[in-house]
Amino acid sequence: MYFTTLSFSQTNVDCSAGSVNTTYCYVNNDTTQFVFTSTDGFPLNVFFNAGQVEQNYDELIVLDSDGLTDLNSATPYGSNGDLTGITYQSSGDTITIMIDSDSVISCETNNYIPWDFDIWCQTCINPTVTFSTDGDCINGNDFLIFVDVSDLGSATELNINDDQGSPEQIVTTTGIATFGPYFFTTDVIMTVIDANDINCEITSNTISCLSGGPGSLFINAGDDILLECDAGGDGCVDINANFLATFESLTENYTVEPITYDPPYAFSGLANSINTNIDDAWSPVEVLPFEFCFFENIETQFQVGSNGGIRFDVDPDDTYNGWSFIEDVPNNTNETLSEVNVFTPVHDIDPSVNDQNEIAWEILGAFPNRVLVVSYYEVPYFGCNETTATQMVVFYEFSNIIEIYMQDKPTCSSWNDGNAVLGIQNNAGNIGYVPPGRNTSDSPWTATNEAWSFSPDGEQTYVFEWLDSNGDFISNDPTINVCPDGEETYTAQITYTNCNGDVVVLTDDVTVTLIASFSVDLGGNQEFCNESSYDIIAEIIDGNSNDATFEWSTGEDTQTITVTDSGDYSVDVTIDGCSITQTISILFEESPLFDLGEDFSTCFENNIVLDATPSNMNPDDVTYSWSTGETTPIIMVTEIGTYSVIASFGDCAVEDLITISARTDLNINVNDDFKSCVGEEWTLTTTTSEEEITYQWYLNGNTIAGETNSTVTIVISDDFPGTQNYSVTITKGNCTGTDDVNVELYEISNCVISQGISPDATPGYNDYLDLEFLSDRVGGITNLQIFNRYGTIVFNKNNYINEWNGQDKNGNNLPTGTYYYVIDFASADDVYGPQTSGWIYLNRNAN
């Protein structure tokens, strides 16, 4: 939105859509109101990105949801007219932004910076996030940024990004997300956003590398070194550490030194603009986020004067910054000088001349290397408006060094005699330090691309140490001579102690590697399964093994050794006085020994247990992966199928499998098929070798209720229909077995010897003398004889069953008549004895 002369505006803020931006340039006698109401009832936030009002005359009013409470009543003009950074949150769902201007000066008439502010819903509890860095950028090293999420607030998921195009990181728990590395000159801004609420966002200040300038703490052990051991040297080299030396800051003593003009920060574009278009003014009291030790005080607040002075002895009620002085520093009699601690330099400059100049400050960097930077950029001289000054002062955390950079410091001799002074003084104004030729009495003086450093000059406040790769102390000297054995890493460590008691430890490593014209290859680390030994060969590359000596960690001195135990083995190989050490790790492992057994069939009448427990090691040291998904050494199965398991011990894995099928061989037998006479009782009996089984009998496939034993008794009734099938099924677990018997009535169902046959009279019925029932009953009829009425044998048959149908011995039909028979049995019959005789009538239709 952009407004110019509106008197009232009503805007509904959609909390799901994010922030609403508004810009406005107010006019004379303006009372415009911007009313914002959240659609979801959430409180609203306002943040001024930029904007300006006339100091002491035009007021910014921010009304709370009640329409009465002015949230901005304490700072109606912002910071000397600058509204940047003003932020509030409403208590309800509405917030109102108003201007109340007079009739003289306005944004429209005086080209003030238009208002630019954002409104958004407070729909969440912001996470708690801090940003920190590492690195030694002063030495050109890359650096990392650590985003420490100590509380997610109301979020369940946070999206973290930088403005350098790095991959987004998503976090769902507290912890540290690491970004980078970044080139040492890179300035980075981080954003942390609630993945489910775009109103919940945290944006970092510009993050610079750990060492932001010459006064920042750092340590540099130097680049890694490759040292040729066979180049005629002694295999030793000097290593040197560079670091910032710091000294007690709670002191009256300072060292003033010229330094290389290389401003560590830009003169323009700092975050916090102050004193815009106002001459001879002190800024509001600002808070230092770190404790700065100045002379014998610990300072936590500061004010910036529009004439180039910075003070720590703040006074929020004193807004006038004097300009007239003729005295030197230190001074405690002229208020223009006595109210200033740091002269960057101080001279009568006028930021109200135009809006192209800039006076601003910003806190940059991260603990322990934060800095306060205050810059004056192209600020015109009072009385010489075409002449401008550009200067900067940097206050360093922890080292408490002050640096002043003058890009362009001309003079205006026609006003205040061109007086200017550069330096520092204590609050009392009785101790001060000024570089040669830069005091008031040296005026008028000029400077271009000039820089000075003011360093505390008390007792040493750091301890430097060289440490070996084990962390053991070597020396306090920054430069030492080392003779590495192969490859060694050395750590330069410095411990800084600040005036407030804070302690910081910085380290940097340098690796010195002995290199030779030859190399040694042991073949790489080895892992074996079920092997008892391994030959390690120290292969010489680009060298003659005949010229080499070998010294193994085992004490052996041959090129090849045989090892049988797991462990690390090293060898020192020396050729022409140059040694190389190589190490190899050997791991002998054995595979788990187990056997799932042979494939088998089962009825699952009992639990089937598959056991992969190894016999040669602790089962708890083995991991198991069954085809069923189970991970225990023993499992139970209840279904047919093929089961496999992989048992792993270290890198040794063994697989076994077993197939379990259903049994199809249940042993079961019942009576053979038989024939029966009407009225006979039979017991059908099942025989089987199976145990723990159940029985069920069936008649012609239908269940016989209640017949669940191994036997069943049947009686052949008069209405017994032909052939009947009796079957029995045994059940064992999931398996079954079945057998059956057919029971059939004899043709002569009443089982008596017939007294007549009629093969021609009734074809197909009563054709034969059927004695099958009798043959079955006595185990066979040994002989049947047929006699005519004269006693002559007309037919006889051994092993008779049912062969006679009225024929004689020769197969000719006998005539109708009465005949007699004699039957001999293989065993005595219960009815007829061992032999029986009787008559039988043969009936034919024609004789």
SULPETA-V812939 format. One record per residue. N is the residue number from 1. RES is the residue in three letters. SS is DSSP state (a for helix, b for strand, c for the rest). PSI is psi in radians with two decimals (999 if undefined). Layout:
N,RES,SS,PSI
N,RES,SS,PSI
This chain:
1,MET,c,2.61
2,TYR,b,2.19
3,PHE,b,2.60
4,THR,c,-0.82
5,THR,c,0.31
6,LEU,c,2.51
7,SER,c,-0.34
8,PHE,b,2.41
9,SER,b,2.31
10,GLN,b,2.13
11,THR,b,2.26
12,ASN,b,2.22
13,VAL,b,1.98
14,ASP,c,1.92
15,CYS,c,-0.38
16,SER,c,-0.13
17,ALA,c,-0.10
18,GLY,c,-2.78
19,SER,c,2.73
20,VAL,b,2.20
21,ASN,b,2.42
22,THR,b,2.37
23,THR,b,2.54
24,TYR,b,2.36
25,CYS,c,1.90
26,TYR,c,2.79
27,VAL,c,-3.14
28,ASN,c,2.54
29,ASN,c,0.72
30,ASP,c,2.31
31,THR,c,0.56
32,THR,c,2.46
33,GLN,b,2.40
34,PHE,b,1.95
35,VAL,b,2.19
36,PHE,b,2.31
37,THR,b,2.27
38,SER,b,2.45
39,THR,c,-0.38
40,ASP,c,0.12
41,GLY,c,0.07
42,PHE,c,2.72
43,PRO,c,2.78
44,LEU,b,2.55
45,ASN,b,2.54
46,VAL,b,2.45
47,PHE,b,2.20
48,PHE,b,2.01
49,ASN,b,-0.56
50,ALA,b,3.01
51,GLY,c,2.76
52,GLN,b,2.52
53,VAL,c,2.85
54,GLU,c,2.13
55,GLN,c,2.28
56,ASN,c,0.01
57,TYR,c,-0.76
58,ASP,c,2.19
59,GLU,b,2.43
60,LEU,b,2.19
61,ILE,b,2.28
62,VAL,b,1.85
63,LEU,b,2.35
64,ASP,c,-3.12
65,SER,c,-0.38
66,ASP,c,-0.13
67,GLY,c,0.06
68,LEU,c,-0.73
69,THR,c,2.10
70,ASP,b,1.86
71,LEU,c,-0.35
72,ASN,c,0.39
73,SER,a,-0.49
74,ALA,a,-0.45
75,THR,a,1.10
76,PRO,c,-0.37
77,TYR,c,0.24
78,GLY,c,-2.39
79,SER,b,1.60
80,ASN,c,0.70
81,GLY,c,-0.25
82,ASP,b,2.12
83,LEU,c,-0.05
84,THR,c,2.28
85,GLY,c,-0.15
86,ILE,c,2.29
87,THR,b,2.46
88,TYR,b,2.87
89,GLN,b,2.31
90,SER,c,2.76
91,SER,c,-0.36
92,GLY,c,-2.61
93,ASP,c,0.11
94,THR,b,2.49
95,ILE,b,2.48
96,THR,b,2.27
97,ILE,b,2.18
98,MET,b,2.73
99,ILE,b,2.43
100,ASP,b,1.68
101,SER,c,2.77
102,ASP,c,-2.89
103,SER,c,0.17
104,VAL,c,-1.07
105,ILE,c,2.46
106,SER,c,3.08
107,CYS,a,-0.73
108,GLU,a,-0.71
109,THR,a,-0.43
110,ASN,a,0.24
111,ASN,c,0.68
112,TYR,c,2.79
113,ILE,c,2.16
114,PRO,c,2.72
115,TRP,b,2.46
116,ASP,b,1.88
117,PHE,b,2.70
118,ASP,b,2.51
119,ILE,b,2.32
120,TRP,b,2.80
121,CYS,b,2.48
122,GLN,c,1.45
123,THR,c,0.07
124,CYS,c,3.00
125,ILE,c,2.07
126,ASN,c,2.55
127,PRO,c,2.84
128,THR,b,2.02
129,VAL,b,2.38
130,THR,b,2.69
131,PHE,b,2.37
132,SER,b,2.92
133,THR,b,2.98
134,ASP,c,-3.11
135,GLY,c,2.88
136,ASP,c,1.23
137,CYS,a,-0.41
138,ILE,a,-0.38
139,ASN,a,0.19
140,GLY,c,0.27
141,ASN,c,2.60
142,ASP,c,2.89
143,PHE,b,2.80
144,LEU,b,2.74
145,ILE,b,2.29
146,PHE,b,2.11
147,VAL,b,1.85
148,ASP,b,1.88
149,VAL,b,1.80
150,SER,b,-0.28
151,ASP,b,2.25
152,LEU,c,-0.06
153,GLY,c,-2.32
154,SER,c,0.02
155,ALA,c,2.66
156,THR,c,-0.26
157,GLU,c,2.31
158,LEU,b,2.42
159,ASN,b,2.16
160,ILE,b,2.27
161,ASN,b,2.73
162,ASP,b,3.06
163,ASP,c,0.34
164,GLN,c,0.09
165,GLY,c,0.23
166,SER,c,2.71
167,PRO,c,2.43
168,GLU,c,2.47
169,GLN,b,2.39
170,ILE,b,2.22
171,VAL,b,2.51
172,THR,c,-0.07
173,THR,c,2.88
174,THR,c,2.70
175,GLY,b,-2.96
176,ILE,b,2.21
177,ALA,b,2.32
178,THR,b,2.27
179,PHE,b,2.66
180,GLY,b,-2.91
181,PRO,b,2.72
182,TYR,b,2.60
183,PHE,c,2.55
184,PHE,c,-0.35
185,THR,c,0.05
186,THR,c,2.35
187,ASP,c,2.29
188,VAL,b,2.44
189,ILE,c,2.24
190,MET,b,2.56
191,THR,b,2.44
192,VAL,b,2.07
193,ILE,b,2.39
194,ASP,b,2.10
195,ALA,c,-0.37
196,ASN,c,0.12
197,ASP,b,1.80
198,ILE,b,-0.20
199,ASN,b,-0.23
200,CYS,b,1.64
201,GLU,b,2.44
202,ILE,b,2.24
203,THR,b,2.26
204,SER,c,2.81
205,ASN,c,3.02
206,THR,c,2.19
207,ILE,b,2.08
208,SER,c,3.00
209,CYS,c,2.86
210,LEU,c,-0.80
211,SER,c,1.83
212,GLY,c,-0.24
213,GLY,c,-3.10
214,PRO,c,-0.43
215,GLY,c,0.10
216,SER,c,2.65
217,LEU,c,2.44
218,PHE,c,2.83
219,ILE,b,2.44
220,ASN,b,2.03
221,ALA,c,0.00
222,GLY,c,3.02
223,ASP,c,2.69
224,ASP,c,2.63
225,ILE,b,2.30
226,LEU,b,2.06
227,LEU,b,2.06
228,GLU,b,2.02
229,CYS,c,-0.30
230,ASP,c,0.51
231,ALA,c,0.38
232,GLY,c,-0.03
233,GLY,c,-3.00
234,ASP,c,0.13
235,GLY,c,0.37
236,CYS,c,2.77
237,VAL,b,2.65
238,ASP,b,2.40
239,ILE,b,2.52
240,ASN,b,2.36
241,ALA,c,2.37
242,ASN,b,2.48
243,PHE,b,2.91
244,LEU,c,2.17
245,ALA,c,2.24
246,THR,c,2.73
247,PHE,b,2.77
248,GLU,c,2.25
249,SER,c,-0.41
250,LEU,c,1.29
251,THR,c,2.79
252,GLU,c,-0.12
253,ASN,c,2.31
254,TYR,b,2.62
255,THR,b,2.24
256,VAL,b,2.14
257,GLU,b,2.48
258,PRO,b,2.48
259,ILE,c,2.86
260,THR,c,2.33
261,TYR,c,1.73
262,ASP,c,1.34
263,PRO,c,2.21
264,PRO,c,-0.19
265,TYR,c,2.81
266,ALA,c,2.58
267,PHE,c,-0.40
268,SER,c,2.80
269,GLY,c,0.16
270,LEU,c,2.73
271,ALA,c,-0.60
272,ASN,b,1.74
273,SER,b,2.45
274,ILE,c,2.82
275,ASN,c,0.38
276,THR,c,2.23
277,ASN,c,0.36
278,ILE,c,2.26
279,ASP,c,2.60
280,ASP,c,0.97
281,ALA,b,2.57
282,TRP,b,2.53
283,SER,c,2.89
284,PRO,c,2.85
285,VAL,c,2.20
286,GLU,b,2.67
287,VAL,b,2.28
288,LEU,b,2.27
289,PRO,b,-0.07
290,PHE,b,2.76
291,GLU,b,2.16
292,PHE,b,2.21
293,CYS,b,2.05
294,PHE,b,2.10
295,PHE,c,-2.08
296,GLU,c,0.41
297,ASN,b,2.71
298,ILE,b,2.02
299,GLU,b,2.45
300,THR,b,-0.01
301,GLN,b,2.78
302,PHE,b,2.83
303,GLN,b,2.60
304,VAL,b,2.22
305,GLY,b,2.57
306,SER,c,-0.16
307,ASN,c,0.30
308,GLY,c,0.16
309,GLY,b,2.57
310,ILE,b,2.40
311,ARG,b,2.53
312,PHE,c,-0.44
313,ASP,c,1.36
314,VAL,c,2.74
315,ASP,c,1.77
316,PRO,c,-0.38
317,ASP,c,-0.19
318,ASP,c,1.84
319,THR,c,-0.10
320,TYR,b,2.23
321,ASN,c,1.93
322,GLY,c,2.83
323,TRP,c,-0.35
324,SER,c,2.22
325,PHE,c,2.63
326,ILE,c,-0.10
327,GLU,c,2.80
328,ASP,c,2.87
329,VAL,c,2.35
330,PRO,c,2.73
331,ASN,c,2.38
332,ASN,c,0.37
333,THR,c,-0.63
334,ASN,c,2.09
335,GLU,a,-0.56
336,THR,a,-0.65
337,LEU,a,-0.70
338,SER,a,-0.42
339,GLU,c,0.03
340,VAL,c,2.44
341,ASN,c,-0.66
342,VAL,b,2.15
343,PHE,b,2.01
344,THR,b,0.06
345,PRO,b,2.99
346,VAL,b,2.21
347,HIS,c,2.87
348,ASP,c,1.68
349,ILE,b,2.72
350,ASP,c,1.71
351,PRO,c,-0.15
352,SER,c,-0.11
353,VAL,c,-0.71
354,ASN,c,3.06
355,ASP,c,0.27
356,GLN,c,-0.34
357,ASN,c,2.96
358,GLU,b,2.28
359,ILE,b,2.15
360,ALA,b,2.86
361,TRP,b,2.83
362,GLU,b,2.55
363,ILE,b,2.15
364,LEU,b,2.82
365,GLY,c,-3.00
366,ALA,c,2.76
367,PHE,c,2.37
368,PRO,c,0.33
369,ASN,c,0.74
370,ARG,c,2.68
371,VAL,b,2.58
372,LEU,b,2.09
373,VAL,b,2.21
374,VAL,b,2.26
375,SER,b,2.49
376,TYR,b,2.02
377,TYR,b,1.98
378,GLU,b,0.82
379,VAL,b,2.18
380,PRO,b,2.65
381,TYR,b,2.46
382,PHE,c,2.26
383,GLY,c,-0.28
384,CYS,b,1.19
385,ASN,b,-0.35
386,GLU,b,-0.18
387,THR,b,2.31
388,THR,b,2.72
389,ALA,b,2.45
390,THR,b,2.06
391,GLN,b,2.81
392,MET,b,2.55
393,VAL,b,2.46
394,VAL,b,2.18
395,PHE,b,2.13
396,TYR,b,2.25
397,GLU,c,2.57
398,PHE,c,-0.95
399,SER,c,-0.39
400,ASN,c,0.51
401,ILE,c,2.54
402,ILE,b,2.26
403,GLU,b,2.40
404,ILE,b,2.24
405,TYR,b,2.14
406,MET,b,1.88
407,GLN,b,-0.72
408,ASP,b,1.91
409,LYS,b,1.56
410,PRO,c,-2.72
411,THR,c,2.70
412,CYS,c,1.50
413,SER,c,-0.35
414,SER,c,-0.16
415,TRP,c,2.24
416,ASN,a,0.54
417,ASP,a,0.31
418,GLY,a,0.42
419,ASN,c,2.45
420,ALA,c,2.65
421,VAL,b,2.44
422,LEU,b,2.28
423,GLY,b,-2.86
424,ILE,b,2.70
425,GLN,b,2.77
426,ASN,c,3.04
427,ASN,c,-0.58
428,ALA,c,-0.28
429,GLY,c,0.38
430,ASN,c,-0.10
431,ILE,c,2.23
432,GLY,b,2.85
433,TYR,b,2.25
434,VAL,c,2.32
435,PRO,c,2.72
436,PRO,c,2.36
437,GLY,c,0.20
438,ARG,c,0.37
439,ASN,c,3.03
440,THR,a,-0.74
441,SER,a,-0.24
442,ASP,a,-0.10
443,SER,c,2.70
444,PRO,c,2.36
445,TRP,c,2.71
446,THR,c,2.81
447,ALA,b,2.48
448,THR,b,2.24
449,ASN,b,0.97
450,GLU,b,2.53
451,ALA,b,2.54
452,TRP,b,2.60
453,SER,b,2.39
454,PHE,b,1.88
455,SER,b,2.34
456,PRO,b,2.51
457,ASP,c,0.89
458,GLY,c,-2.64
459,GLU,c,2.68
460,GLN,b,2.36
461,THR,c,0.46
462,TYR,b,2.74
463,VAL,b,2.13
464,PHE,b,2.48
465,GLU,b,2.49
466,TRP,b,2.35
467,LEU,b,2.57
468,ASP,c,-3.06
469,SER,c,-0.29
470,ASN,c,0.00
471,GLY,c,0.18
472,ASP,c,2.52
473,PHE,b,2.41
474,ILE,b,-0.96
475,SER,b,2.77
476,ASN,c,-0.08
477,ASP,c,2.32
478,PRO,c,-0.51
479,THR,b,2.17
480,ILE,b,2.77
481,ASN,b,2.21
482,VAL,b,2.60
483,CYS,c,1.46
484,PRO,c,2.70
485,ASP,c,1.61
486,GLY,c,-1.71
487,GLU,b,2.22
488,GLU,b,2.51
489,THR,b,2.29
490,TYR,b,2.45
491,THR,b,2.16
492,ALA,b,2.15
493,GLN,b,2.33
494,ILE,b,2.37
495,THR,b,2.04
496,TYR,b,2.44
497,THR,b,2.14
498,ASN,c,2.95
499,CYS,c,-0.40
500,ASN,c,0.08
501,GLY,c,-0.15
502,ASP,c,2.52
503,VAL,b,2.36
504,VAL,b,2.35
505,VAL,b,2.15
506,LEU,b,2.52
507,THR,b,2.72
508,ASP,b,2.51
509,ASP,b,2.61
510,VAL,b,2.33
511,THR,b,2.22
512,VAL,b,2.14
513,THR,b,2.16
514,LEU,b,2.23
515,ILE,b,2.58
516,ALA,c,2.98
517,SER,c,-0.24
518,PHE,c,2.92
519,SER,b,2.87
520,VAL,b,2.30
521,ASP,b,2.06
522,LEU,c,-0.01
523,GLY,c,0.03
524,GLY,c,2.78
525,ASN,c,2.53
526,GLN,b,2.47
527,GLU,b,2.31
528,PHE,b,2.61
529,CYS,b,2.14
530,ASN,c,0.49
531,GLU,c,2.56
532,SER,c,-0.32
533,SER,c,2.90
534,TYR,b,2.44
535,ASP,b,2.09
536,ILE,b,2.16
537,ILE,b,2.19
538,ALA,c,1.55
539,GLU,b,2.25
540,ILE,b,2.17
541,ILE,b,2.30
542,ASP,c,0.60
543,GLY,c,2.88
544,ASN,c,2.05
545,SER,a,-0.39
546,ASN,a,-0.38
547,ASP,a,-0.02
548,ALA,b,2.60
549,THR,b,2.58
550,PHE,b,2.30
551,GLU,b,1.81
552,TRP,b,2.74
553,SER,c,-0.27
554,THR,c,-0.16
555,GLY,c,-0.15
556,GLU,c,2.77
557,ASP,c,0.42
558,THR,c,2.87
559,GLN,c,-0.52
560,THR,b,2.35
561,ILE,b,2.66
562,THR,b,2.21
563,VAL,b,2.59
564,THR,c,-0.09
565,ASP,c,2.59
566,SER,c,2.59
567,GLY,b,-3.13
568,ASP,b,2.31
569,TYR,b,2.25
570,SER,b,2.71
571,VAL,b,2.39
572,ASP,b,2.06
573,VAL,b,2.19
574,THR,b,2.24
575,ILE,b,2.16
576,ASP,c,0.69
577,GLY,c,-0.04
578,CYS,b,2.16
579,SER,b,2.51
580,ILE,b,2.35
581,THR,b,2.26
582,GLN,b,2.58
583,THR,b,2.50
584,ILE,b,2.50
585,SER,b,2.26
586,ILE,b,2.30
587,LEU,b,1.97
588,PHE,b,2.13
589,GLU,b,2.73
590,GLU,c,2.64
591,SER,c,2.61
592,PRO,c,2.38
593,LEU,c,2.08
594,PHE,c,2.89
595,ASP,c,2.11
596,LEU,c,-0.16
597,GLY,c,3.13
598,GLU,c,2.72
599,ASP,c,2.57
600,PHE,b,2.90
601,SER,b,2.62
602,THR,b,2.81
603,CYS,c,0.04
604,PHE,c,0.54
605,GLU,c,-0.36
606,ASN,c,2.86
607,ASN,c,2.35
608,ILE,b,2.10
609,VAL,b,2.21
610,LEU,b,2.20
611,ASP,b,2.01
612,ALA,c,0.38
613,THR,c,2.13
614,PRO,c,2.57
615,SER,c,-0.15
616,ASN,c,0.15
617,MET,c,2.95
618,ASN,c,2.13
619,PRO,a,-0.48
620,ASP,a,-0.28
621,ASP,a,-0.03
622,VAL,c,2.50
623,THR,b,2.54
624,TYR,b,2.39
625,SER,b,1.73
626,TRP,b,2.70
627,SER,c,-0.28
628,THR,c,-0.15
629,GLY,c,-0.15
630,GLU,c,2.74
631,THR,c,0.37
632,THR,c,2.78
633,PRO,c,-0.48
634,ILE,b,2.33
635,ILE,b,2.78
636,MET,b,2.41
637,VAL,b,2.63
638,THR,c,0.16
639,GLU,c,2.69
640,ILE,c,2.77
641,GLY,b,-3.14
642,THR,b,2.21
643,TYR,b,2.35
644,SER,b,2.71
645,VAL,b,2.44
646,ILE,b,2.06
647,ALA,b,2.16
648,SER,b,2.36
649,PHE,b,1.88
650,GLY,c,-2.23
651,ASP,c,0.10
652,CYS,b,2.19
653,ALA,b,2.45
654,VAL,b,2.41
655,GLU,b,2.45
656,ASP,b,2.68
657,LEU,b,2.78
658,ILE,b,2.46
659,THR,b,2.21
660,ILE,b,2.13
661,SER,b,2.89
662,ALA,b,2.47
663,ARG,c,2.41
664,THR,c,0.26
665,ASP,c,0.55
666,LEU,c,2.24
667,ASN,c,2.12
668,ILE,c,2.39
669,ASN,b,2.48
670,VAL,c,-3.11
671,ASN,c,2.67
672,ASP,c,2.81
673,ASP,c,2.53
674,PHE,b,2.89
675,LYS,b,2.76
676,SER,b,2.77
677,CYS,c,2.69
678,VAL,c,2.36
679,GLY,c,-0.17
680,GLU,c,2.61
681,GLU,b,2.30
682,TRP,b,2.53
683,THR,b,2.05
684,LEU,b,2.27
685,THR,b,2.33
686,THR,c,2.34
687,THR,b,2.34
688,THR,c,2.66
689,SER,c,-0.09
690,GLU,c,2.61
691,GLU,c,2.83
692,GLU,c,0.99
693,ILE,c,2.89
694,THR,b,2.77
695,TYR,b,2.62
696,GLN,b,2.20
697,TRP,b,2.62
698,TYR,b,2.55
699,LEU,b,2.04
700,ASN,c,0.67
701,GLY,c,-0.07
702,ASN,b,2.43
703,THR,b,2.33
704,ILE,c,1.90
705,ALA,c,2.33
706,GLY,c,-0.11
707,GLU,c,1.52
708,THR,c,0.44
709,ASN,c,3.12
710,SER,c,-0.26
711,THR,b,2.75
712,VAL,b,2.43
713,THR,b,2.28
714,ILE,b,2.65
715,VAL,b,2.30
716,ILE,c,1.98
717,SER,c,3.00
718,ASP,c,-0.55
719,ASP,c,0.36
720,PHE,c,2.09
721,PRO,c,1.76
722,GLY,c,-2.11
723,THR,b,2.32
724,GLN,b,2.49
725,ASN,b,2.07
726,TYR,b,2.26
727,SER,b,2.72
728,VAL,b,2.42
729,THR,b,2.23
730,ILE,b,2.53
731,THR,b,2.29
732,LYS,b,1.87
733,GLY,c,-2.12
734,ASN,c,0.08
735,CYS,b,2.68
736,THR,b,2.71
737,GLY,b,2.52
738,THR,b,2.46
739,ASP,b,2.79
740,ASP,b,2.94
741,VAL,b,2.41
742,ASN,b,2.25
743,VAL,b,2.18
744,GLU,b,2.44
745,LEU,b,2.45
746,TYR,c,2.71
747,GLU,c,-0.73
748,ILE,c,1.51
749,SER,c,-0.40
750,ASN,c,-0.13
751,CYS,c,0.88
752,VAL,c,2.72
753,ILE,c,2.19
754,SER,c,2.58
755,GLN,c,0.19
756,GLY,b,2.59
757,ILE,b,2.69
758,SER,c,1.25
759,PRO,c,-0.47
760,ASP,c,-0.51
761,ALA,c,-0.65
762,THR,c,1.28
763,PRO,c,2.36
764,GLY,c,-0.07
765,TYR,c,2.23
766,ASN,c,0.73
767,ASP,c,-0.48
768,TYR,c,2.79
769,LEU,c,1.71
770,ASP,c,1.88
771,LEU,c,0.44
772,GLU,a,-0.72
773,PHE,a,-0.62
774,LEU,a,-0.65
775,SER,a,-0.77
776,ASP,a,-0.61
777,ARG,a,-0.59
778,VAL,a,0.10
779,GLY,c,0.27
780,GLY,c,2.58
781,ILE,b,1.98
782,THR,b,-0.55
783,ASN,b,2.42
784,LEU,b,2.26
785,GLN,b,2.38
786,ILE,b,2.24
787,PHE,b,2.55
788,ASN,c,-3.06
789,ARG,c,-0.16
790,TYR,c,0.02
791,GLY,c,0.18
792,THR,c,2.35
793,ILE,b,2.06
794,VAL,b,-0.31
795,PHE,b,2.41
796,ASN,b,2.68
797,LYS,b,2.17
798,ASN,b,2.68
799,ASN,b,0.89
800,TYR,b,2.55
801,ILE,c,-1.16
802,ASN,c,0.75
803,GLU,c,-0.35
804,TRP,c,2.13
805,ASN,c,0.65
806,GLY,c,0.39
807,GLN,b,2.75
808,ASP,c,-2.97
809,LYS,c,-0.52
810,ASN,c,0.04
811,GLY,c,0.10
812,ASN,c,2.58
813,ASN,b,2.35
814,LEU,c,2.69
815,PRO,c,2.83
816,THR,c,2.44
817,GLY,b,-3.12
818,THR,b,2.37
819,TYR,b,2.88
820,TYR,b,2.63
821,TYR,b,2.66
822,VAL,b,2.21
823,ILE,b,2.23
824,ASP,b,2.33
825,PHE,b,2.65
826,ALA,b,-0.44
827,SER,b,2.76
828,ALA,b,2.40
829,ASP,b,2.59
830,ASP,c,-0.44
831,VAL,c,-0.80
832,TYR,c,-0.15
833,GLY,b,-2.77
834,PRO,b,-0.32
835,GLN,b,2.61
836,THR,b,2.76
837,SER,b,2.83
838,GLY,b,-3.07
839,TRP,b,2.79
840,ILE,b,2.39
841,TYR,b,2.24
842,LEU,b,2.10
843,ASN,c,2.16
844,ARG,c,2.74
845,ASN,c,-0.64
846,ALA,c,2.58
847,ASN,c,999
